[in-house]
Amino acid sequence: MKYISTRLQEETNIKTAILKGLADDGGLFMPEYIPKLDSQFFENLPNLSLQEIGFTVASEFLGESISDENLKQIIDEVLNFEIPAVKITENIYSLELFHGPTMAFKDVGARFMARMMSYFSEGKPMKVIAATSGDTGSAVASGFFGVPEIEVYILYPKGKVSPLQEKQLTTWGGNIKALEINGTFDDCQALAKQILSDEELNRKFTLSSANSINIARLIPQTFYYFWAFAQLQKLKKPIVFSVPSGNFGNLTAGLFAKKMGLSVHQFIASTNENDVVPKFLETGNYETKPSKQTISNAMDVGNPSNFERMQSLFDNDVSEFRKEIVSYSFSNEGTKNIMRKVKKEFNYTLDPHGAVAYLGLEALRQAQSDKEGEDFVGILLETAHPAKFVEVVEEVLNEKIVIPERLEAFNKKEKQSVEFPVDFELVKQFLMEEK
C-alpha cells in the first residue's frame, strides 16, 4: 500500500507517512486506495471482539510493514477498555468512547499512534508536535508519556480549554511539554503545521505530528464504527452516525469504514456555531473563517484540517459529499436545551459534544418526517466523559457531576506550561534550544 499526499506531490510507504505526519508539500497522507473487506468479515461481524475487528481493519492499511504478532500486541494494549453502545431512546444509541485512560475518544487514536511511532522509529530520537482544542492533547500526552527518545510538544489555546482539560495537558512533566498559546485553536494548528514544514527544524530534528493529520490517528478511529455495527445490526434497521465534528478526523474515519464495505445509511456532520462544512454543503463554496468559542470547545475549528482528506475521497465534488453527508450546526443555547431534555426525559447525561450529535439526529429525523421511508437507528458518538466539562454540565443541568477518580487525580497536580504569543519565530526558537 502506497500513501500519497492530498496535494499529489509526494508518495511514500506507511512507515514514513506515520513518522512524518505531514507531507513535505503540506498535504495529508492518504492510502492510494481504500481496501475492501470481504463478505465473510461482515457476516461474522457480530461474533468478533473489538480487538479482532481492530486487527483485521488495521492489517489492511499496514500490510507487511509490521508482523501479525506485533500488531496484535499493539491492538490488545490500545483497546483494553469498553466502547459500549448505550441505549438512550428506542432509536438513539450513544457510542461511549470515553472509557479509556483520559476519558475521551482520542485515547483510541493517540494510543495506537504512539505505539506505531515507537515501533517504526526504532529508538531514534523524535519530536512529536500536537495542537489541541482540548482532548487531543491529554490523549497524546497519556499515549506518549515515558516513551523513550520521543519528546512531545502540545500547543493549546490559552483560556479556551476546560480547567480539567488543561490539567490533563499540563501536569505530566518528563517528555511531555505544554505550550500555552495566546490565541485560538486555529492559531495552534497553523503553528504546528509551520513547525512541521520548517526546513531548519527538520534538518536538526526528526519531527512528526500527533494530530489527526497523522494517518496513524485515523486508522484506529475506523475500528469503532465496525464495533458499533457489531453491537446494533441485530436491530435490522438502517444505521445513521451523528458525528460531533471540529477537525473532521472522526468523520473521515467513518467514511473510510464505509468505503471498506460497512453499510452506513448516512453520516451527519454535527457542528456547533463553527459551521464551515454545513455552509459548504449548502452553498458549494468552502470558506474557512476564524473560529468562535463555544461550550463544545473541542469543535471550535474554523479551518478543519481533515477537509483535505474528504475532498480527496470525494474528488472535490460537492455533489459526492452530499450523497454521504448531511450537516447541521447548532447554537450554545440549543446544545444546553438538549442536554436538559435528555437528562430529564431519559436520565442520560450528555457532554456538550455528544449533545450536538444528538441534535444532529433530531434534525435529520425532522427533515425526513415528511418523506416516506424506513425508520433508522441513530448512533451518536459520545466523545468525552461529561466530567471533563464539569463547569458547563453542572451549570446546564443544575446538579453535581461526580468526577471519576482518574480525572480527579489531575486536579491535584501542578500545572507546568510555557506561554507564547501567536509568533512562530518565538516557538521555533524554543524548539531549537531544546535538546
RODRENZA-49592 format. One line per field, with one value per residue (C-alpha): x, y, z; residue number from 0. Coordinates in nm, 2 decimals, decimal comma, padded with zeros to 4 digits, m for minus. Layout:
% RODRENZA-49592
px c(X:...)
py c(Y:...)
pz c(Z:...)
k c(NUM:...)
This chain:
% RODRENZA-49592
px c(00,00:00,14:00,05:00,00:m00,02:m00,36:m00,17:m00,03:00,33:00,46:00,43:00,57:00,50:00,31:00,62:00,73:00,37:00,33:00,68:00,64:00,28:00,26:00,38:00,66:00,41:00,19:m00,07:m00,21:m00,12:m00,40:m00,38:m00,37:m00,70:m00,94:m00,92:m01,24:m01,31:m01,46:m01,82:m01,72:m01,59:m01,92:m02,12:m01,92:m01,90:m02,15:m01,93:m01,60:m01,44:m01,33:m00,97:m01,03:m01,21:m00,92:m00,66:m00,84:m00,90:m00,55:m00,39:m00,55:m00,37:m00,04:00,02:00,36:00,51:00,46:00,43:00,09:00,23:00,35:00,03:m00,19:00,01:m00,04:m00,41:m00,46:m00,28:m00,47:m00,82:m00,82:m01,13:m01,50:m01,68:m02,04:m02,34:m02,58:m02,95:m03,09:m03,43:m03,59:m03,39:m03,10:m02,78:m02,47:m02,14:m01,95:m01,59:m01,48:m01,39:m01,01:m00,73:m00,81:m01,18:m01,21:m01,23:m00,88:m00,75:m00,81:m00,62:m00,35:m00,25:m00,24:m00,03:00,21:00,28:00,32:00,56:00,76:00,77:00,87:01,12:01,33:01,46:01,57:01,50:01,19:00,99:00,62:00,40:00,03:m00,22:m00,52:m00,86:m00,90:m00,89:m00,62:m00,35:m00,44:m00,47:m00,14:00,03:m00,11:m00,01:00,34:00,43:00,76:00,82:01,20:01,35:01,02:00,97:00,61:00,51:00,14:00,02:m00,31:m00,51:m00,49:m00,82:m01,01:m01,00:m01,18:m00,99:m00,98:m00,86:m00,59:m00,47:m00,47:m00,24:00,00:00,07:00,28:00,63:00,90:00,89:00,56:00,58:00,27:00,29:00,02:m00,06:m00,23:m00,47:m00,73:m00,71:m00,67:m00,36:m00,22:m00,29:m00,13:00,18:00,20:00,19:00,46:00,68:00,64:00,72:01,01:01,33:01,57:01,38:01,36:01,73:01,80:01,53:01,31:00,96:00,62:00,26:00,02:m00,29:m00,55:m00,34:m00,14:m00,28:m00,20:m00,47:m00,73:m00,68:m00,78:m01,08:m01,24:m01,25:m01,54:m01,77:m01,74:m01,78:m02,10:m02,24:m02,14:m02,35:m02,65:m02,70:m02,93:m03,19:m03,22:m03,27:m03,06:m02,79:m02,70:m02,40:m02,41:m02,05:m01,97:m01,73:m01,44:m01,13:m01,33:m01,09:m01,36:m01,60:m01,32:m01,25:m01,62:m01,61:m01,31:m01,51:m01,80:m01,56:m01,43:m01,77:m01,96:m02,32:m02,37:m02,70:m02,60:m02,34:m02,44:m02,16:m02,30:m02,12:m02,15:m02,15:m01,83:m02,02:m01,77:m01,88:m02,26:m02,22:m02,01:m02,27:m02,54:m02,37:m02,09:m01,84:m01,57:m01,46:m01,26:m01,31:m01,19:m01,32:m01,58:m01,56:m01,85:m01,93:m01,84:m01,48:m01,32:m01,52:m01,42:m01,24:m01,27:m01,03:m01,07:m00,75:m00,92:m01,14:m00,85:m00,89:m01,26:m01,20:m00,97:m01,23:m01,50:m01,28:m01,35:m01,71:m01,98:m02,25:m02,05:m02,02:m02,39:m02,46:m02,29:m02,31:m02,57:m02,45:m02,62:m02,49:m02,63:m02,61:m02,49:m02,85:m02,97:m02,69:m02,79:m03,16:m03,10:m02,87:m03,15:m03,42:m03,22:m03,13:m03,49:m03,67:m03,42:m03,18:m02,88:m02,60:m02,46:m02,14:m02,17:m02,02:m02,24:m02,53:m02,45:m02,45:m02,79:m02,93:m02,80:m03,00:m03,31:m03,26:m03,23:m03,54:m03,73:m03,61:m03,72:m04,06:m04,23:m04,08:m04,18:m03,90:m03,76:m03,70:m03,34:m03,13:m02,92:m02,58:m02,42:m02,05:m02,02:m01,66:m01,58:m01,70:m01,93:m01,70:m01,43:m01,66:m01,79:m01,84:m02,06:m02,25:m02,32:m02,44:m02,67:m02,82:m02,81:m02,68:m02,34:m02,14:m01,93:m01,58:m01,42:m01,11:m00,88:m00,98:m00,98:m00,62:m00,52:m00,68:m00,44:m00,13:00,05:00,03:00,35:00,34:00,53:00,33:00,37:00,21:00,10:00,46:00,62:00,97:00,95:00,81:01,07:01,35:01,22:01,23:01,57:01,71:01,56:01,79)
py c(00,00:00,34:00,66:00,97:01,34:01,50:01,76:01,47:01,58:01,31:00,93:00,70:00,40:00,37:00,38:00,72:00,85:00,78:00,91:01,23:01,30:01,59:01,56:01,79:01,96:02,05:01,78:01,49:01,13:00,91:00,54:00,51:00,33:00,23:m00,15:m00,35:m00,62:m00,95:m01,05:m01,32:m01,05:m00,87:m01,19:m01,27:m00,92:m00,97:m01,26:m01,07:m00,89:m00,52:m00,64:m00,88:m00,61:m00,37:m00,62:m00,71:m00,35:m00,23:m00,51:m00,38:m00,05:m00,17:m00,47:m00,63:m00,33:m00,49:m00,86:m01,00:m01,07:m00,72:m00,57:m00,79:m00,69:m00,32:m00,36:m00,55:m00,28:00,00:m00,15:m00,25:m00,07:m00,10:00,10:00,02:00,14:00,26:00,29:00,64:00,61:00,34:00,45:00,65:00,50:00,66:00,50:00,58:00,64:00,78:00,47:00,50:00,65:01,01:00,95:01,08:00,92:01,04:00,76:00,51:00,70:00,85:00,53:00,34:00,62:00,64:00,27:00,27:00,56:00,39:00,07:00,24:00,49:00,20:00,41:00,71:01,05:01,23:01,54:01,50:01,81:01,83:02,12:02,06:02,22:02,00:01,63:01,55:01,69:01,48:01,16:01,22:01,30:00,98:00,77:00,90:00,96:00,79:00,66:00,66:00,91:01,08:01,44:01,57:01,94:02,02:02,36:02,46:02,79:02,98:03,01:02,81:02,46:02,35:02,37:01,99:01,95:02,20:02,00:01,69:01,87:02,04:01,81:01,53:01,67:01,44:01,41:01,60:01,98:02,21:02,53:02,77:02,98:03,32:03,26:03,02:02,65:02,75:02,95:02,65:02,43:02,68:02,70:02,32:02,30:02,57:02,37:02,05:02,21:02,43:02,33:02,43:02,24:01,94:01,94:01,95:01,71:01,42:01,58:01,43:01,52:01,37:01,54:01,38:01,49:01,18:00,88:00,67:00,86:00,79:00,42:00,31:00,55:00,33:00,04:00,17:00,22:m00,15:m00,23:m00,02:m00,23:m00,55:m00,44:m00,30:m00,45:m00,71:m00,43:m00,48:m00,11:00,14:00,29:00,66:00,80:01,15:01,27:01,58:01,75:02,00:01,89:01,62:01,33:01,13:01,17:01,10:00,77:00,68:00,75:00,51:00,24:00,28:00,26:m00,06:m00,20:m00,10:m00,04:00,30:00,45:00,82:01,03:01,35:01,61:01,78:02,11:02,40:02,76:02,69:02,59:02,59:02,24:02,29:02,61:02,43:02,16:02,42:02,66:02,45:02,71:02,62:02,92:02,90:03,16:03,25:03,00:03,10:03,00:02,77:02,54:02,24:02,37:02,07:02,15:02,52:02,49:02,74:02,56:02,18:02,01:01,68:01,86:01,80:01,42:01,44:01,64:01,36:01,09:01,28:01,41:01,76:01,72:01,87:01,65:01,35:01,49:01,54:01,17:01,06:01,35:01,59:01,86:02,08:02,35:02,43:02,72:02,71:02,76:02,47:02,25:02,34:02,28:01,93:01,84:01,93:01,75:01,42:01,42:01,49:01,25:00,97:01,02:01,03:01,29:01,42:01,62:01,93:01,75:01,45:01,69:01,85:01,50:01,42:01,74:01,62:01,31:01,50:01,74:01,45:01,28:01,61:01,66:01,31:01,33:01,44:01,17:00,81:00,57:00,32:00,44:00,44:00,38:00,68:00,64:00,95:00,95:01,05:01,16:01,26:01,20:01,48:01,53:01,67:01,97:01,97:02,35:02,36:02,04:02,13:02,48:02,35:02,06:02,24:01,93:01,80:01,58:01,31:01,33:00,99:00,93:00,91:01,26:01,40:01,29:01,55:01,83:01,76:01,81:02,13:02,29:02,32:02,52:02,77:03,07:03,21:03,47:03,36:03,40:03,12:03,25:03,25:02,90:02,79:02,94:02,75:02,42:02,49:02,54:02,21:01,91)
pz c(00,00:m00,10:00,08:m00,13:m00,02:m00,08:m00,28:m00,50:m00,49:m00,26:m00,24:00,03:00,25:00,58:00,80:00,65:00,64:01,02:01,12:00,91:00,98:00,73:00,37:00,25:00,02:00,31:00,22:00,43:00,36:00,22:00,12:m00,26:m00,23:00,05:00,09:00,07:00,34:00,23:00,28:00,53:00,76:00,76:00,80:01,11:01,25:01,54:01,66:01,66:01,95:01,93:01,93:01,64:01,44:01,51:01,40:01,07:00,98:01,07:00,88:00,56:00,59:00,74:00,51:00,57:00,75:01,09:01,19:01,29:01,63:01,70:01,56:01,77:02,08:02,00:01,93:02,26:02,45:02,29:02,30:02,66:02,76:02,67:02,40:02,47:02,26:02,53:02,46:02,52:02,34:02,13:01,82:01,96:02,10:02,25:02,14:02,46:02,35:02,69:02,89:02,82:03,03:02,96:02,92:02,56:02,22:02,13:02,36:02,07:01,81:02,02:02,19:01,86:01,70:02,00:01,97:01,59:01,61:01,88:01,67:01,35:01,50:01,63:01,92:01,72:01,89:01,77:01,84:01,82:01,77:01,86:01,85:02,07:02,13:02,44:02,43:02,17:02,40:02,70:02,50:02,32:02,65:02,80:02,50:02,47:02,84:02,92:02,57:02,53:02,29:02,20:02,32:02,28:02,25:02,29:02,17:02,32:02,32:02,65:02,83:02,57:02,71:03,02:03,35:03,38:03,02:03,09:03,39:03,17:02,93:03,16:03,46:03,30:03,30:03,17:02,80:02,77:02,73:02,72:02,51:02,61:02,30:02,35:02,06:01,91:01,83:01,46:01,56:01,74:01,44:01,20:01,42:01,44:01,06:01,03:01,27:01,08:00,74:00,86:00,68:00,96:01,23:01,00:00,94:01,32:01,44:01,33:01,36:01,34:01,41:01,66:01,53:01,32:01,02:01,10:00,93:01,24:01,42:01,16:01,10:01,46:01,46:01,19:01,44:01,65:01,35:01,28:01,65:01,67:01,39:01,56:01,86:01,68:01,34:01,51:01,52:01,14:01,07:00,86:01,08:01,09:01,26:01,40:01,45:01,65:01,42:01,46:01,27:01,09:01,17:01,33:01,04:00,79:00,97:00,94:00,56:00,55:00,72:00,47:00,17:00,33:00,30:00,61:00,52:00,69:00,58:00,64:00,82:01,00:01,04:01,36:01,43:01,68:01,55:01,37:01,06:00,77:00,65:00,68:00,48:00,22:00,17:00,15:m00,10:m00,26:m00,16:00,10:00,30:00,62:00,89:01,24:01,50:01,75:02,12:02,23:02,51:02,29:02,27:02,11:01,79:01,78:01,45:01,16:00,93:00,97:00,85:00,75:00,50:00,25:00,31:00,25:m00,07:m00,18:m00,10:m00,30:m00,58:m00,47:m00,59:m00,36:m00,51:m00,40:m00,04:m00,03:m00,12:00,20:00,45:00,58:00,81:01,07:01,30:01,65:01,89:02,25:02,37:02,16:02,30:02,66:02,60:02,46:02,75:02,99:02,78:02,75:03,12:03,23:02,99:02,96:03,26:03,04:03,08:02,75:02,74:02,52:02,21:02,24:02,28:01,94:01,79:01,95:01,79:01,45:01,48:01,58:01,28:01,03:01,17:01,14:00,79:00,69:00,87:00,56:00,35:00,33:00,42:00,66:01,02:01,12:01,43:01,52:01,68:01,83:01,91:02,27:02,26:02,61:02,97:03,09:03,39:03,15:03,11:03,47:03,49:03,18:03,26:03,62:03,53:03,25:03,45:03,78:03,95:04,08:03,85:04,00:03,87:03,82:04,03:03,73:03,63:03,98:04,02:03,76:03,95:04,24:04,02:03,95:03,60:03,40:03,08:02,88:02,74:02,39:02,18:01,83:01,70:01,50:01,54:01,92:01,93:01,68:01,89:02,19:02,00:01,86:02,21:02,33:02,33)
k c(0:1:2:3:4:5:6:7:8:9:10:11:12:13:14:15:16:17:18:19:20:21:22:23:24:25:26:27:28:29:30:31:32:33:34:35:36:37:38:39:40:41:42:43:44:45:46:47:48:49:50:51:52:53:54:55:56:57:58:59:60:61:62:63:64:65:66:67:68:69:70:71:72:73:74:75:76:77:78:79:80:81:82:83:84:85:86:87:88:89:90:91:92:93:94:95:96:97:98:99:100:101:102:103:104:105:106:107:108:109:110:111:112:113:114:115:116:117:118:119:120:121:122:123:124:125:126:127:128:129:130:131:132:133:134:135:136:137:138:139:140:141:142:143:144:145:146:147:148:149:150:151:152:153:154:155:156:157:158:159:160:161:162:163:164:165:166:167:168:169:170:171:172:173:174:175:176:177:178:179:180:181:182:183:184:185:186:187:188:189:190:191:192:193:194:195:196:197:198:199:200:201:202:203:204:205:206:207:208:209:210:211:212:213:214:215:216:217:218:219:220:221:222:223:224:225:226:227:228:229:230:231:232:233:234:235:236:237:238:239:240:241:242:243:244:245:246:247:248:249:250:251:252:253:254:255:256:257:258:259:260:261:262:263:264:265:266:267:268:269:270:271:272:273:274:275:276:277:278:279:280:281:282:283:284:285:286:287:288:289:290:291:292:293:294:295:296:297:298:299:300:301:302:303:304:305:306:307:308:309:310:311:312:313:314:315:316:317:318:319:320:321:322:323:324:325:326:327:328:329:330:331:332:333:334:335:336:337:338:339:340:341:342:343:344:345:346:347:348:349:350:351:352:353:354:355:356:357:358:359:360:361:362:363:364:365:366:367:368:369:370:371:372:373:374:375:376:377:378:379:380:381:382:383:384:385:386:387:388:389:390:391:392:393:394:395:396:397:398:399:400:401:402:403:404:405:406:407:408:409:410:411:412:413:414:415:416:417:418:419:420:421:422:423:424:425:426:427:428:429:430:431:432:433:434)
